[in-house]
Amino acid sequence: MEVQLADGRIIPVESHRIKIVQPTKFLPIDERLTAIRNAGFNTFLLQNHDIFLDMLTDSGTNAMSDTQQSAMLRSDDAYAGSESFIRLQEAVKDIFRMDYVIPAHQGRACEHLLTKVFVKPGDVVITNYHFTTTKAHIVNNGGQVIELIYKEGRNTNSDNPFKGNMDLETLERVIAEKGADKISFVRMEATTNLIGGQPFSMENLKAVSEIAHKNHLLLVIDCSLISENAFFIKTREAGFSEKSIPEIIQEMLQQADLIYMSGRKSTMARGGMICTNNEKIYHEILPLVPVFEGFITYGGMSTKEIEAMAVGLREMVDFNVAGSGAEMINFFTNRLINLGVPVVTPPGGLGCHVDAIKFLPHLSQTEYPAGALAAAFYIVSGCRGMERGTLSMDRDENGKEEVSDMELMRLAVPRRSFTMSQIEFAADRLAWLYQHRNLVHGLKWIEEPPVLRFFLGKLTSVDGWENSLTEAIKSDSRMN
Ligand SMILES: Cc1ncc(COP(=O)(O)O)c(C=O)c1O
């Protein structure tokens, strides 16, 4: 809930009580330096006990409600025919108005099943923007991804409220050029993760749906952050302010042939599922579940998480819950703008995104500015962000670097996890780093995995720049 204070500031006020907490420690600077070196300058490889504020991701890190926690206690661990799964089906029916639910252990497991059924070698998948795991599964099946994000989506600074929109003219042209029989499906990601959690509009979704269906193509929505996208439609798109979040979600989902989601985000649990009203599609995918995931009434998930997801589905459509991340991100982004730090605008749905090309203009993209920034920010603040740039791309089949459209350091804001003073702290330390940005140089590989290299790869600094950064921190009494 956003409120305006007497001094004119608009701030997010949390509509929950904090009852369970996990202590965190702010390590001394020398220990932070050792930790990032041991992690190969890759924030994925830091240990949780080394981290003060964990802004790596909003995936599986959102605070659960007391109702979710209590639902977990009544979970029914039957291998087949679990009551917990029936409760999930009921929640899907009530919230999504969809009849068929295929459980899978998380979002990428859904992508694995979908691409196995629909993507044949030589096919293309058209999407507003790719996500790392989605692309890996498509490519693994011999397919190719075509991104048709509207040109404004690649602009880090914009006031366009729907930078996740698809370019409709190009969509028509690409379908005509490739031929509908070569296109596995059209995919809309709500909200587009890699370009800053940017939503698409209902108007754009309906137009995409019309074009896809006119060409007999399936429309798939990645619903991992569906309630955030619906929140942005309600608060940013003309004609939707009076509609409820469930009404908006149902209107969105009516456009799709099937949807899938990581249950780790909007539903604030840990799991995944594919949902559809199309019986034929359901029966095409279902036989793969026992092969890859588990029986069709748990799909690799713990039944505790199924219960939490069922409750999470119902809770995520509360306006205050749907907006709880987005409003904090809005506050964080505006704070950084006031401090002069270059960030992606407008604020999106899963975190605050820092533009590393503008932050570190002295680095080329093959020196991995977003990765260097994330490592430097950890050294400065003990906060863990995530690289979303060229490191998060894999090399092409000839070993050539594919540079990313953007170099972003993502500071995820999991729902209901951070207080405003923690956000203020992160913003302050990032502003300090911006003033000392010339101390930060590039990274180079030590160990580079061939696929999804950003998860496990190890790097080092090109010239030991972390030493001068550490000295600068030590010489500023406010920073220790
Ligand atoms: C848009 C989107 N799709 C799919 C996934 C993959 O989901 P999971 O991490 O549950 O495998 C993610 C994860 O962050 C995501 O953001």
The ligand as a Gaussian input file, in Angstrom:
#p B3LYP/6-31G(d) Opt

LIG

0 1
 C       10.104000     -15.603000     -16.406000
 C       10.685000     -16.861000     -15.841000
 N       10.411000     -18.025000     -16.422000
 C       10.921000     -19.180000     -15.953000
 C       11.745000     -19.207000     -14.852000
 C       12.321000     -20.495000     -14.364000
 O       11.695000     -20.851000     -13.178000
 P       12.420000     -21.715000     -12.054000
 O       13.529000     -20.894000     -11.478000
 O       11.331000     -22.024000     -11.070000
 O       12.937000     -22.932000     -12.715000
 C       12.049000     -18.006000     -14.207000
 C       12.932000     -18.000000     -13.046000
 O       13.422000     -17.006000     -12.567000
 C       11.513000     -16.798000     -14.729000
 O       11.786000     -15.606000     -14.166000

